[in-house]
Amino acid sequence: MPIPGKKGGTFMDILSYLQGASVQFGPSGHEAQTAHWLRERFAPLCDEVVIDPLFNVLATLKPTAPPARGGRAPRIMLCAHMDEIALMVSDILKDGSLRMGQVGGVDPRILPAAIVTVHATGEGQAQALTGIIGAKAPHLLTDAEQKQNYTRDNLYVDLGLPAERVKQLVRVGDLITLRGETVGLLNERAAGKTMDDRACVGVMLEAAERLRNMRHAAEIVFACTTQEEVGCRGAKVAAYTVQPDLAIVMDVSHAPIPQSKPDTTIPLDAPAAAYGPYLQHKLLARLQSVAKQNSVKLNLEAAERSTGTDTDAVQVARTGVPCVLIDLPLKYMHTTVELLDLNALRECGRLAAHFAADIDEGWDDALWT
């Protein structure tokens, strides 16, 4: 059930949002469906929502308080990507089996026995075909093969159709998406596909809803970006268009599992902030101060070089954008069972809202000294 909010508002049902978001079609470069779905969710919360030529969704919340010095309102961009990893048809074999290339980082070890959707275009209109990913049975593997991990060369998609029919329906280059139900687990946890990074788009929705009941002197633009999994291209365009004074980027990071090495993960139950050369250190200190003032538990994570997120593109847009990066911990990244803590997601949204509301004219007086 929705949780009662301030001034009679209600905060969104996060699990319902995640279940809706996960089934939207949106591989990198093909995010139109997801973009239109997200536009409908930001529209009631913002003053203006547009979709740009790369299908970035840009939702603007105008200031609700005058700037402290009577000058120009600062502009903040909150950023999280909407695209998903996927596969594509790279070859059609004589028996009708499909070989696979990838769109983004799909680990072939998760693919055997997976159920997938082939988005076939061979008859002039898109058709969603159910397929399964098969591999040589373990009984038929040689001793040497049994010691090796699967690669995409060992795997294929079987549509259960005669070869001639497959060749009529499917074209090389057709996309293949993974299937996986988003489920609620015990202890306020949830798991499913596309939590990377549509869960962080949910963080922005949470922040937008909270900001409706808060006074803020900044203009705030929520950017749901595209093509992050293939090079942060949507973020480059969004940052160029928005021209923010500063940015709050949100992405997932790795939570501990039994096999994880020390100092490579962050606790699952709370947000984390990244530090490193791509992050503005005084802005990070301000984020930590806001977290403390609002009783938000905030862990830290090192990003010794690039962050591997939209931050890397945003911070060098135009003349440069000072950035902070809020990490949502996630287990089993780039699988169909990406697991997160719903309360941590909500706390990420609460922190982002308070941080944005804290920015006023003169916020950067001491930023570079």
KOLMILO-182429 format. One record per atom (N, C-alpha, C): residue in three letters; x, y, z. Coordinates in steps of 0.001 Angstrom, whole numbers, plus 524288, in hexadecimal, padded with zeros to 5 digits. Example, Ala and Ser with C-alpha at 12.3 -4.5 7.8 and 13.67 -1.06 7.14 Angstrom:
<badrens>
ala833867E9C681E78 ala8300C7EE6C81E78 ala833907F31C81E78 ser832327F73681BA8 ser835667FBDC81BE4 ser832648001E81EBE 
</badrens>
This chain:
<badrens>
met8034B7FB4E80000 met800008000080000 met8036B804E080000 pro801938091A7FD9F pro8048680DF77FDDA pro8054180FC680371 ile809A2812538047A ile80ACD8145C809A3 ile808FB81A01809E5 pro805FC81B8980DFC pro80419820EB80E46 pro8089D824C980E17 gly80801828EE80B1E gly80C0A82CEF80AB4 gly80A72831E280D7D lys80DBD835D180D2C lys80CA583ACB80FB3 lys8083B83D9A80CE0 lys80579840CD80FCD lys8014E8441B80DB1 lys7FD42840FE80AB1 gly7FC2A83C4180C88 gly7F8058393680A2B gly7F98E836418054B gly7FE86836B28037F gly80032833E97FED2 gly8015482E3780005 thr8024082B287FC00 thr803C7825B17FCC3 thr80887824977F976 phe80C2A821AC7FB96 phe810BB820177F8B0 phe80F7781B287F5AA met8122181A717F155 met810C18163D7EDC3 met811B7810DB7F026 asp80EE280D157EE34 asp80FC48079C7EF8A asp81470805D37EC44 ile818E58053E7EECF ile81DBC8043B7EBF4 ile81D917FF027E921 leu81B9B7FAEB7EBAD leu81B807F5C67E927 leu8181E7F5E67E43E ser8139F7F8767E489 ser8103F7F8D07DFE6 ser813037FBB87DB81 tyr815BE7FFF07DCE3 tyr818C4802BA7D8E9 tyr81CD27FF2D7D66D leu81FD77FC577D99A leu823F47F8FA7D783 leu821AB7F4BD7D3FA gln81D337F29D7D577 gln81AC07EE957D23D gln818FF7F0CE7CD07 gly816FC7F58B7CD0E gly815707F8037C824 gly81A107F9807C4CA ala81E257FB8D7C748 ala822BE7FD527C45E ala8259E7F8CE7C1D3 ser825D07F45F7C47A ser8290E7F00D7C29D ser827027ED967BD9A val822037EE2A7BC7B val81FCC7EBA67B7D3 val81FBF7EF4D7B319 gln8217C7F4207B3BF gln821AB7F7B67AF50 gln826497F6547ABC8 phe825577F6597A6B8 phe829647F5257A2E5 phe82CF57F9DE7A257 gly8320C7F9217A33D gly8358D7FD977A2E6 gly83B467FC3F7A2B5 pro83CFD7F8BA79F2D pro8429C7F7F779E81 pro8453F7FD0279CBE ser84A3A7FD6179DAC ser84D288020C79C23 ser84C388034F79662 gly84AAB8082879557 gly8497F809CD79007 gly843EA808DE78E56 his840CB8065A791AE his83B598052579056 his837D68064379513 glu8385E80AE67975C glu835D080C0B79C58 glu8308D80ECA79BD7 ala82E6380F4379723 ala829B08126C7965E ala82533810B0799E4 gln8242480B9879A2B gln81FC0809BC79D5C gln8208880B297A30D thr8253280A3F7A507 thr8264F80B857AA7A thr825E2811627AB5D ala827BC814817A7AA ala8278581A2E7A836 ala821EE81C1B7A8B1 his81E8281A347A55D his8190E81BF47A59A his8167C81A247AAAA trp817CE815847AC82 trp815A6813897B177 trp81777816F57B600 leu81C65818747B5FA leu81E7381BB97BA34 leu81C55821447B9E9 arg81B98823427B532 arg8195A828867B4B8 arg81424828D87B78D glu810F6824CD7B71D glu80BE2824D07B9B6 glu80C70824CC7BFA0 arg810B1822BB7C1AE arg811728228A7C75C arg813B8827957C983 phe816D182A467C65D phe818F082F467C82C phe8151B833C87C754 ala81192833487C39C ala80E23837A87C238 ala80B0C839D67C6D0 pro808BA836967CA40 pro805BF838DB7CE9A pro8092683B717D2C1 leu80E3D83A697D29C leu811BD83C417D6B7 leu814E4841057D523 cys81502842467D019 cys81875846607CE24 cys8156284A5F7CAF2 asp817E884EC07C9DC asp8155D852EA7C6F3 asp815AB852277C10F glu819A284F5A7BF49 glu81A4C84E6E7B9AE glu81D4C8495F7B8E6 val81BAE8463D7B526 val81E6A841657B3DB val81EEE841167ADEE val823BA8405A7AC0E val824A483FD57A672 val827F783AF97A571 ile82799838FC7A0B7 ile82AE0834AD79EEC ile82E33836C379A70 asp833598363079AE1 asp836D183864796E7 asp837D98346C79285 pro83AD0835D378E77 pro83B9A8324478A0D pro83E4E82D2378B5D leu8412E82CDA78FB1 leu84386827F07915C leu84001824FA79521 phe83B3A826FA795FB phe83758824C079988 phe838C68255879F46 asn83C55828FE7A08D asn83CCB82AA17A5F7 asn837AD82D237A7A8 val835F382BFD7AC69 val8317182EA17AEB7 val83383832DC7B254 leu83201837C07B156 leu833C183C307B472 leu82EFA83EA37B705 ala82EA883E0A7BC32 ala82A2683FE47BF34 ala82BE4844517C2C6 thr82984848D97C232 thr82B4584D8F7C4E5 thr8278584F147C942 leu829D1850347CDBF leu826F68522C7D248 leu828DF857B97D347 lys8256485B827D2AF lys826EA860F97D342 lys827B4862617D8FE pro82AC38667C7DA14 pro82BA68680C7DF85 pro8268B869847E23A thr8265C868627E750 thr821D1869E17EA75 thr8234586DF37EE8C ala8282C86FC37EE78 ala82A01873E27F1F9 ala82D9E877757EEE4 pro82DC687C807F025 pro8313B8800D7ED4B pro836EB87F247EEBE pro83A93880397EB2D pro8401F87FCD7EC82 pro8417C883697F10E ala84533881B07F445 ala84685884857F90D ala8484888A167F7FC arg84AE988AFA7F39D arg84D088902A7F274 arg849F8892FE7EE2B gly845A5890B97EC9A gly8426D893357E8A5 gly8446E892A97E323 gly8483188F2C7E23E gly84A6E88E6D7DD10 gly84823889BD7DA45 arg84B84886FB7D77F arg849BC882857D45B arg8495887D977D7AE ala8453987A997D6CE ala84497875A27D994 ala8489E871BB7D7A1 pro84B3C86EEF7DB20 pro84EBB86AC27D95C pro84B9E866817D68A arg84E30863C07D301 arg84BAB85F6B7D03D arg84E8385A587D19F ile84B898569A7D399 ile84DA5851887D52A ile84B8984D627D178 met84EE2849EF7CFA5 met84D1B8456D7CC9E met84DCA840857CFE3 leu8497D83DBB7D0BF leu849B3838817D2F6 leu8498B834AB7CE6F cys84CC7830AB7CE9A cys84DB382D737C9F7 cys84DD7827AE7CB66 ala84AD8824847C892 ala84B1881ECD7C907 ala8498881C867C3C3 his84BE0818397C243 his84ADE816357BCFB his8467C812347BCEB met843CD811FC7B876 met83F3C80E9C7B7E4 met84035809D97B46F asp8448B809BE7B182 asp8454C805797ADC4 asp846C8800737B085 glu845E17FC157ADDC glu847077F6EA7AFFC glu84ADD7F4067AC76 ile84DC57F0787AEDE ile851147ECFF7ABCB ile84DA57E93B7A8B2 ala84F967E75F7A45A ala84C8A7E3E27A105 ala8503D7E0CD79D82 leu84DF47DDAD79A20 leu850BE7DA9E79631 leu84E8F7DC0C790D5 met8512B7DA3D78CC7 met84EF77DAD97878D met8505F7D61778440 val84D407D5187805A val84E297D0B077CD9 val852E97D1DD77978 ser856E57CE89779CE ser85B9B7CF49776AB ser85BF27CB7077227 asp858FB7C72477266 asp8590A7C34976E24 asp854517BFBF76EC0 ile8526C7BDBF76A61 ile84E2F7B9EA76A5A ile850637B4EB767FC leu850AA7B0C676B07 leu853107ABEC76951 leu84F507A8C6765E2 lys851667A4AC76366 lys84E4D7A18D75FBE lys8498879F177624B asp849FC79DC476764 asp8459179B4C76A0D asp841CA79F3D76C6A gly842BE7A44C76B8D gly83F587A85C76DB5 gly841127AA7A772F0 ser845317A85C77523 ser8473B7AA7177A11 ser849AB7AFD277925 leu849787B30677D1D leu84B6C7B85A77CBD leu850587B8EF78007 arg854747BB1477DB2 arg859127BC9D780A5 arg858637C23B78287 met85B4A7C3AD78694 met85A497C89678945 met85F167CC1178996 gly85E4E7D10E7886E gly861F07D52578A00 gly85FA27D7D078EC5 gln8623D7DBF9790A9 gln860427DE7879559 gln85FD17E459794A1 val85C377E6A1797A8 val85B817EC4379804 val85C607EDA379DC2 gly861067EF9479EF9 gly8626E7F03E7A476 gly864DA7EB407A68A gly866137EB447AB8C gly869257E7087ADD2 gly865EF7E2827AFD6 val864887DED77AC68 val861A77DA2A7AE00 val8658E7D5C07AEFD asp865AD7D3CE7B3C2 asp8692C7CF927B52F asp866F77CA707B31A pro869BE7C7B57AFA0 pro8678F7C2E67AD5F pro8668B7BEA67B168 arg868EC7BF0B7B608 arg868227BAFC7B9FC arg862997BAF07BC31 ile85FB37BF4D7BB8A ile85A537BF647BD8B ile856627BD6D7B98C leu8581B7BC477B4BC leu854767BB597B07B leu852637B5CA7AFFB pro855557B1A67B128 pro8532A7AC6A7B054 pro84E067ABA37B349 ala84A277A9937B08C ala844F47A86A7B2A1 ala841A67AD507B370 ala843647B1CC7B181 ala840507B6987B1FC ala83BDC7B6A27AE07 ile837947B9337AF75 ile8334B7BA507ABE4 ile833FE7BFE97A9EF val833867C0B97A4DA val834737C5D97A28D val8300C7C74579ED7 thr82FF27CC3979D5F thr82C627CE1879952 thr82F907CFF4794B0 val82E717CDBF7901F val830EA7CF7978B44 val82D307D34C788A5 his82F077D809787C6 his82BC57DC237857E his82C9C7DC0077F8D ala829987D89877D12 ala82A637D73E77796 ala8280A7DB6F77400 thr82AC17DC9576FB6 thr829007E0A876C13 thr8288F7DEAC7667A gly828D97D993765BF gly829577D7757607C gly8249E7D7F475D0A glu81FF87D8C775F31 glu81B497D92A75BEE glu819247DEB675BD5 gly81CA47E28075CAC gly81B1C7E7F075C0F gly818D27EA72760E1 gln817D57E77C764E8 gln815F27E9BB769C5 gln818497E6A376E4E ala819157E945772A7 ala81B8F7E6B877721 ala817FF7E28077962 gln81A467DDFE77A6E gln8178A7D9B777D05 gln81AE47D7C478183 ala818847D7187860D ala81B4D7D53578AA0 ala81ADD7CF4578AD6 leu81F447CCA6789EC leu81F637C6F3789D2 leu8221C7C4EA78EB8 thr81FB27C12279136 thr822177BEC8795D1 thr826107BAAC79425 gly82AAD7BB047966E gly82EBF7B72C79563 gly831557B57979A62 ile8345C7B158799FE ile837807AF9979E6E ile83D2E7AF4679CA9 ile840B37B0057A059 ile8463F7AF9979F20 ile848267AA3C7A0B2 gly849D77A74B79CCB gly84B9E7A1F779DB0 gly851857A18C79D5C ala8538479D3479F46 ala8591479C0179F02 ala859A37961879EE7 lys85E3F7944579D83 lys85F4478EA979D78 lys85E6678C707A2F1 ala85B837882E7A34A ala85A69785CB7A863 ala85F7E784077AAFF pro85FC37843E7B03A pro86491782AD7B2E8 pro8663177D107B1B8 his8626A779B47B088 his863AB774437AF40 his86705773C87AA55 leu866A3777C67A6DC leu86952777907A1D2 leu86E6D77AA47A1C2 leu86FB077D377A61A leu87475780507A64D leu8793777CD97A70C thr87D6F77E4D7A487 thr8826877BA67A57C thr8849577D697AAC3 asp8888777AA37ACB9 asp88AF477C297B1AD asp88D09781B67B15D ala88F66783107ACF4 ala89184788557AC4F ala88D2A78C697AC47 glu888D478B397A9A4 glu8847C78EE87A961 glu8820578FC97AEBA gln881E478BC67B1E8 gln87F8778C437B716 gln8828D78FFB7BA9D lys88773791047B965 lys88AAF794797BC9C lys88A6779A2B7BAD4 gln8876A79B357B6B6 gln887347A07D7B483 gln881E07A3017B582 asn881E07A8297B609 asn87CFD7AB137B658 asn87A867AB787B0EF tyr8755E7AC267B0E1 tyr872B97AD007ABED tyr874587B2467A995 thr874C67B2627A47D thr875357B73C7A18A thr8707B7B78F79DF5 arg86FA47BC2479B95 arg86B2A7BC877980A arg86BBC7B8DF79364 asp870837B75379205 asp8714C7B3A878DB7 asp86F2B7AE4078F00 asn86E917AD077941B asn86C807A7F6795B3 asn866937A7F379639 leu864287AC737959F leu85EA07AD0D796E8 leu85B8A7AEBB79216 tyr856727ADD379240 tyr853197AF4678DE1 tyr84D907AFF878FDC val84A7B7B2EE78CDB val844EF7B39F78E07 val841CA7AFDE78AAF asp83E567AD0278D36 asp83AD97A94D78A90 asp8354E7AB6B78AED leu832E77AC8878675 leu82D8A7AE817864E leu829827AA26785DC gly82B417A55E7851B gly8279E7A10878491 gly824D07A0E977F5D leu826E77A3C677B86 leu824617A42B7766F leu827AF7A1857723E pro8254779FD976DF4 pro8285A79DDC76997 pro82C1B7A2017678E ala8307F7A04D76586 ala8348A7A3F1763CE ala8327E7A7D675FCD glu82F647A60F75C15 glu82D767A99B75811 glu82A007ADDF75A57 arg826DB7AC6E75E50 arg823797B05C760C2 arg826C17B44B763D2 val82ACB7B27276672 val82E437B60176947 val830A37B9F676583 lys832557B81B760F8 lys834D57BB9B75D2E lys830FF7BF8E75ADE gln82BFC7BE3F75AEF gln8280E7C1FC75935 gln8271C7C63A75D51 leu8274E7C4B476243 leu825D37C83776682 leu82A4B7CB967688A val82F077C9717688B val8335F7CBCD76B6D val8376B7CDF4767A1 arg839C07D2457690F arg83DF97D49A76618 arg842C77D54276994 val8475D7D4C37673E val84C267D60376A11 val84BD37DBB276BDE gly84D0F7DCB1770CA gly84C917E1E977310 gly847C17E28F77672 asp844057DEDF77619 asp83F757DF2977988 asp8412D7DEAD77F33 leu83E827E1827828E leu83FEE7E19378816 leu83DA27DCFA78B0C ile8405F7DB8078F24 ile83EB47D7437929A ile83F027D95A7982F thr83AA67D94879AFC thr83AAD7DB287A05F thr839F97D6977A428 leu83C557D7387A8AD leu83BF47D34F7ACD2 leu836AD7D3CA7AF89 arg834D97CF747B197 arg830097CF897B4A5 arg8314D7CE4B7BA50 gly82E707D0B47BDCA gly82F147CFA77C350 gly82B0B7D2A07C664 glu827E87CFF17C96A glu823DB7D26B7CC88 glu8264C7D58C7D0FD thr824357DA337D1F5 thr825DB7DD3F7D67B thr8227F7DBAB7DB1F val824FE7D9E07DF3B val8222F7D7A37E3AA val823B77DA657E8B4 gly81FEE7DAEC7EC32 gly8210A7DCBF7F16B gly822F17D8407F4C5 leu826FC7D9497F7CD leu8292D7D55D7FB4A leu828387D705800F0 leu8298B7D39580491 leu8291F7D4E680A13 leu82CF97D93A80B7D asn82C0C7DBB580FE6 asn82FA77DF9E811FF asn830327E46180E7F glu82BCA7E5CF80BDD glu82BAC7EA848089B glu82FBA7EA5E8043E arg8306A7E5DF80201 arg833EF7E5497FD93 arg830B87E40D7F8AC ala833027E5017F429 ala830927E3AD7EF2E ala834CD7E21E7EB5A ala833537DEF57E77D ala837137DD327E390 ala834617DCD57DE4D gly837627DE0A7DA31 gly835517DDAF7D4E8 gly839527DFB37D111 lys837B47E03F7CC37 lys83B3E7E2457C82F lys83A957E8317C7A3 thr83E567EAA77C547 thr83E797F0487C425 thr83E6E7F3B47C906 met83F987F1687CD9C met840587F4CB7D22E met844E07F88B7D118 asp8489D7F6D77CE07 asp84CCC7FA1C7CBED asp84ADD7FC4B7C6B3 asp848D5800F37C669 asp84906804CF7CA84 asp843A2807377CB4B arg83F958043F7C9DF arg83A59806727CA73 arg838C9806F47D026 ala83B748041C7D39E ala83A98805067D931 ala83C2E80A8E7DAA4 cys8406380C8D7D849 cys84222811E47D977 cys83EBA815F97D6CB val83C2C814A37D287 val83815818107D07B val833B3818627D480 gly832A1814017D71B gly82EE68140F7DB6C gly830A48178D7DFE6 val835BB817C27E0DC val837CE81B757E4B9 val83650821057E337 met836D0822577DE3A met835778279E7DC7F met82FA2828AC7DD12 leu82C5C824DB7DC01 leu826C08258B7DCD5 leu8258E826727E296 glu828258237A7E5F2 glu827898243A7EB95 glu82929829C07ED1B ala82DA082B837EB11 ala82F7A830C57EC44 ala82BB4834E57EA35 ala829B7834237E57B ala82617837F07E333 ala8212B8386F7E67A glu81F308340C7E859 glu81A728343C7EB85 glu81B6F837017F0AE arg81FEC8360A7F306 arg82141838B77F7EE arg8220383E8F7F711 leu82472840017F2BE leu8257A845847F1B6 leu82084848A07F0C5 arg81C508461A7EF4F arg81754848D77EEBB arg8159F84B457F3E0 asn81750849167F843 asn815C784AED7FD6C asn81A3884DCA80031 met81E3D84F6F7FD2E met822B5852237FF69 met823A58572C7FC5F arg8258185B387FEF6 arg82707860027FC4D arg82C9985F6C7FA56 his82D6F861057F573 his832A98609F7F332 his8337F8652B7EF7B ala8381A8677D7EFC7 ala8396986C0B7EC91 ala83BAE86A897E74D ala83D07865917E6A6 ala83F77863C57E1C8 ala83B62861DA7DDEA glu83CB3862647D8F4 glu839D485FA57D4E0 glu83C2385A297D488 ile838CA856437D4AA ile83A9E850DA7D502 ile838BD84DE87D02F val83C5F84B8A7CD71 val83B1E8488F7C8BE val83C7E842D87C9B5 phe8389E83F7A7C941 phe8396F839DE7C9C4 phe83A6E837A97C453 ala83F03835757C380 ala840848336F7BE5F ala840B582D7A7BE8E cys83D0482B037BBDD cys83D29825527BB27 cys84014824687B605 thr844C58227C7B661 thr84841822877B1DD thr8486781D467AF10 thr84A4A81D767AA3E thr84A74818E87A6D4 thr8501B8175B7A5A8 gln850B5812A07A3B1 gln855A4810A67A188 gln85A35810D27A568 glu859088108A7AA78 glu85D49810667AE49 glu8607480B6D7ADCE glu85DD2807157ACD2 glu86077802047ACB7 glu8642A801727A80F val863D9805047A456 val8675F804CE79FCF val86A97809CD79F4A gly86B2780CBF7A39B gly86EA8811377A35F gly86CAC816677A564 cys868898166C7A89B cys866A881B4A7AB17 cys8653981F797A718 arg8633C81DE37A29F arg86232821AE79E76 arg85D8E8253679FAA gly85976823037A1F9 gly854FC826497A347 gly8565282A797A732 ala859A7829317AAEF ala85B2A82D037AEF0 ala85E32831897AC90 lys861638306B7A8A5 lys864438349A7A60C lys860778388C7A3AD val85C82836917A0FF val858B0839F979E7C val8557283CD97A290 ala853B383A0D7A69F ala8507183C7F7AAA6 ala85356840E57AD69 ala8583B83FFC7AED5 ala85B3C844067B18E ala85C3D848B37AE08 tyr85D18847C87A906 tyr85DDB84C0D7A550 tyr858E584F587A4E0 thr8546384CAB7A4C8 thr84F6584F5E7A439 thr84DED8525F7A92F val84E4984FCE7AD9D val84C78852087B292 val8500C856697B473 gln85519855F07B373 gln858FD859AE7B55A gln8588D85A657BB4B pro859098562D7BE4A pro8586A856A97C3F7 pro85D188595D7C67C asp85C1085BD87CAF1 asp8604985DF37CE19 asp86300859A07D136 leu8600C855A77D2A3 leu86232851107D544 leu85EA384C737D424 ala860A0847C87D527 ala85D95843167D3ED ala85DF883F257D85F ile859A183C6D7D92D ile8595F838017DCC0 ile85851833387D95D val85C3D830017D8B3 val85BAC82B487D583 val85A7B826B67D921 met856FF823387D75B met8558E81EAF7DA78 met85618819BD7D737 asp858C6815FA7D977 asp85950810ED7D6E1 asp859E080CC17DB17 val859A5807E37D975 val85A36803937DD1B val85FFB802407DDE3 ser8611A7FFD87E24F ser866587FDEB7E353 ser865E67F89A7E5F2 his86A4D7F6107E6D8 his86A4A7F09E7E87E his869B07F0117EE61 ala865D77ED0B7F000 ala865167EBA37F57B ala867CE7E6717F692 pro869057E5517FB89 pro86C0A7E0977FCC5 pro8691A7DB887FB93 ile86C067D7C47F99E ile86A527D2567F935 ile86EB77CF067FB7A pro86DCB7CA117FCA0 pro871DC7C6F77FF35 pro8771B7C6E67FC6A gln877217C7517F732 gln87C047C6FC7F449 gln87EA17CC4D7F374 ser87C507D08D7F561 ser87E837D5AF7F436 ser8837C7D6A67F762 lys8870C7D9877F4F5 lys88BF87DAC67F774 lys88B517DF8A7FB00 pro88E7D7E0047FF17 pro88E2A7E4968027B pro88EFB7E9A27FF61 asp88C4E7EDB78010B asp88CDB7F2F47FED0 asp88B0D7F3597F924 thr887E37EFAE7F759 thr885C57EFFD7F211 thr87FDE7F0A47F20B thr87D697F0D27F697 thr877BA7F1197F6F0 thr876227F5137FB17 ile8710F7F65C7FB0D ile86ED27F9D37FEFD ile86A1B7F71A80164 pro868DC7F82E80657 pro864747F596808E8 pro85F577F671805FC leu85C047F27380607 leu8572F7F27D802F8 leu853207F64280528 asp853617F77280A34 asp84EF17F9DF80CD5 asp84F047FFD080D01 ala8529C8026180A32 ala852DA8081480A7A ala8556180A4780595 pro8542C80F2F8044F pro856CC811B47FFEB pro85CA981243800E6 ala85F8E813087FCBF ala86522814357FD20 ala86658818BE7F979 ala86A7181B967FAB1 ala86C5681FC07F74D ala871D181E587F582 ala872EB81F4C7F093 ala8781281E0D7EE70 ala87BC0822A97EF36 tyr880C0821637EFFD tyr884C68256A7F015 tyr8891C823CE7EC5E gly88BAF827B77EA11 gly88FD2826B27E652 gly8908B82B657E2CE pro8940A82AFC7DEF0 pro8956A82F887DBBB pro890FF831957D859 tyr88D1782E717D72D tyr888CA830407D3E5 tyr88482832F17D716 leu884DE832D97DC4E leu880E9835277DFB6 leu8830C83A177E23A gln87FB683E117E2C2 gln8815F843027E516 gln881718425B7EB0D his88600842C77ED75 his886928412E7F2E7 his883B3844C57F6B3 lys88358849D67F588 lys8807384D467F910 lys87A9484C747F88B leu878D884B1A7F3DA leu87358849C57F31F leu87217844B07F5F7 leu875B9841057F5E1 leu8750C83C327F8D3 leu874A083D537FEAC ala877FA840CB8009F ala877B5842328062C ala872638449280785 arg87047847B1803F1 arg86B15849F3804D5 arg866EA845B3804ED leu86756841E08015E leu863A683D7C80157 leu863E183A8980684 gln86893839948087A gln86922836E280D7B gln866B783A07811EB ser8675E83F35811C3 ser865178428A815C9 ser85F2384253815A4 val85CEE84283810EB val8573D842368105E val8554583CED81257 ala8580D838BB81120 ala856838339181306 ala856668336F818FB lys85A62835A081B69 lys85AA2835B382124 lys8563A838EE82374 gln8552F83D7282124 gln8510C840DF8231F gln84BB283E4A822DB asn84AF383AD181F1A asn845D48385E81E46 asn845B48329E81FDA ser849B0830F2822C9 ser849E782BA1824F1 ser8498D82774820B8 val84C3F8287881C5D val84CAB8249481835 val851EB821D4818D4 lys851CE81CCE819B2 lys856AA819DF819E2 lys8592A819ED8147E leu85E2781B7181435 leu860C581BF380F2E leu866268197B80F81 asn866F98156280C8C asn86C19812EC80C38 asn86F4E81588807E8 leu874498141D8078A leu877C38163A8038C leu879FA811D980036 glu87AEB813177FB4B glu87D3080F4D7F7A9 glu88159811FB7F45F ala885B680F707F3BB ala889FE811A97F0B1 ala88927810D67EADE ala88A30814EE7E7DD ala88A648149B7E226 ala88FA2816E57E09B glu893A8813A17E081 glu89900815867E024 glu89A41818077DAE2 arg89790816747D6D0 arg89835818FE7D1B6 arg892BF81A807CFD8 ser89113818C07CB4C ser88BC4819DF7C986 ser887E3816D77CCE2 thr882FB8188D7CCB8 thr87F008160C7CFF8 thr87C14811B97CD15 gly87C728119A7C7D2 gly8796580DD27C4DA gly873A180F1F7C4B4 thr8724C8140B7C5C5 thr86CDC815CD7C5C4 thr86C4E81AA87C262 asp8678A81CBA7C220 asp86692821877BF34 asp869C1826237C146 thr86BAF825C47C61B thr86EF5829EC7C845 thr8737882B3A7C49D asp875C8827347C24F asp87A74827F57BF1C asp8796582B787BA6B ala874A082B4D7B867 ala8733182E9F7B3FD ala87144833F17B5C6 val86E34834127B9F2 val86BD0838F67BBB0 val86FEB83CD17BD89 gln873D683AF37C06A gln8777783EA07C2E3 gln87AF98417D7BEFE val87B5A83FA27BA34 val87E78842667B645 val87B0F844DA7B205 ala875F88455C7B2F6 ala87280847D47AF29 ala8737484DBB7AEFC arg8733984FE17AA4E arg87401855777A96A arg878E8857517AC51 thr8784B85AE77B010 thr87CDB85CF97B2E0 thr87DF485A157B7ED gly87B44855AC7B8D6 gly87C238528E7BD84 gly877AF853187C165 val8763E84EAD7C3CD val871E584E8B7C77F val873B784BCA7CC75 pro873DC84E697D0EF pro8752884BAF7D5CD pro870F1847AE7D71B cys872A7842FC7D896 cys86F0983EA07D952 cys86FC683BFE7DE96 val86B82839E37E093 val86BB1835E77E4A0 val86907831117E271 leu86A7C82C917E488 leu86854827967E2C3 leu86629824AE7E775 ile86107823B47E75F ile85E6D820AB7EB6A ile85DB781B1F7E962 asp85FB5817567EC62 asp85F81811DF7EACC asp85B2E80EFF7EDB6 leu8580780C197EAC3 leu85430808897ED0C leu8567F803117ECF5 pro8575C8009D7F177 pro859C87FB667F187 pro856467F74F7EEF9 leu858C27F3AA7EC40 leu855F07EFBB7E936 leu859177EAB17E925 lys856727E6557E9E7 lys858F27E1417E940 lys857D57DF187E3CA tyr85B757DC147E1BE tyr85AB47D8FC7DCF5 tyr859B27DC747D82A met85CEA7E0847D7A0 met85C3F7E4537D365 met85CAB7E1B77CE07 his859AD7E3B97CA59 his859737E1D47C4EE his857967DC247C4AC thr853C17DAF27C7F8 thr851017D5F77C7AB thr84B277D7237C7AB thr847FB7D30B7C7B9 thr8424E7D3C17C806 thr840577D3817CDA1 val843EC7D3427D173 val842627D3157D6FA val845747D7327DA0E glu846047DBD87D7DB glu848B97E0107DA96 glu845AD7E1677DF92 leu8484C7E12A7E407 leu845A77E17A7E911 leu8470F7E6837EBDB leu8431B7E9217EE08 leu843F47EE0D7F0C7 leu840877EE527F59E asp841A27F2367F8D2 asp83EAA7F3527FD8F asp83B0C7F7F07FC6E leu835F67F7307FD16 leu8323A7FB457FBCA leu832E7800107FF42 asn834467FF438042F asn8351D803BC807A6 asn839E8806DC8060B ala83DFA8042E8041D ala84295806F98023A ala8413180A547FD87 leu83DE6808477FA14 leu83C2680B5F7F596 leu839418103D7F774 arg835C480F867FB39 arg832D1813FC7FD2F arg8366D818057FFBF glu83A658161D80293 glu83E0E819BA80514 glu8416881CA080114 cys842B281A187FCC9 cys8457081CDE7F88F cys84219821687F69A gly83D0F8207B7F5E4 gly8398C8249C7F421 gly83903828F57F820 arg838BC827937FD15 arg8384882B7E80138 arg83D3282ED98016D leu841C382C61800FC leu846AB82F448010F leu8470B832EE7FC5B ala845BE830F87F7B7 ala8460C834397F2FE ala84272838EE7F368 ala83DC48382A7F596 ala83A1883C827F626 ala83C2F840A67F9E1 his83E1A83F097FE5E his8401C842CE80226 his844EF8459F80009 phe8484A842CE7FD43 phe84CF58453D7FB1C phe84B81849557F70C ala847CA848137F398 ala8461B84BC97EF9C ala843838508D7F21D ala8406684FA07F626 ala83DBB853FA7F8BB ala841828577A7FBAC asp84614855787FD09 asp849FE858697FFF6 asp84D3385C167FC7F ile84CF085B4B7F75A ile8500E85E7B7F3BC ile84D4A863AA7F2B6 asp85014867EC7F3A7 asp84DF886D257F2BE asp85211870697EFEF glu85095874FC7EE49 glu8544F8788C7EBE5 glu858EA8795B7EF9B gly85D97879297ED8C gly862418798A7F0CB gly864408744A7F2B3 trp861CC8701B7F0EC trp8635E86AD87F29D trp86910869B27F146 asp86B1A86C3F7ED3C asp8705E86B097EB55 asp8747886F017ED0D asp8732C872567F0DD asp876DB8766D7F27D asp87C328742F7F404 ala87C1886FE77F6EC ala880F986DA57F8E4 ala8826E8689E7F611 leu87FF78679E7F192 leu880AE862837EF15 leu886358618F7ED36 trp888D1865A77EB40 trp88DDD864DF7E8C0 trp89273866DD7EC09 thr8914A868DA7F0C5 thr8957686B057F3FE thr8975F867297F81A 
</badrens>
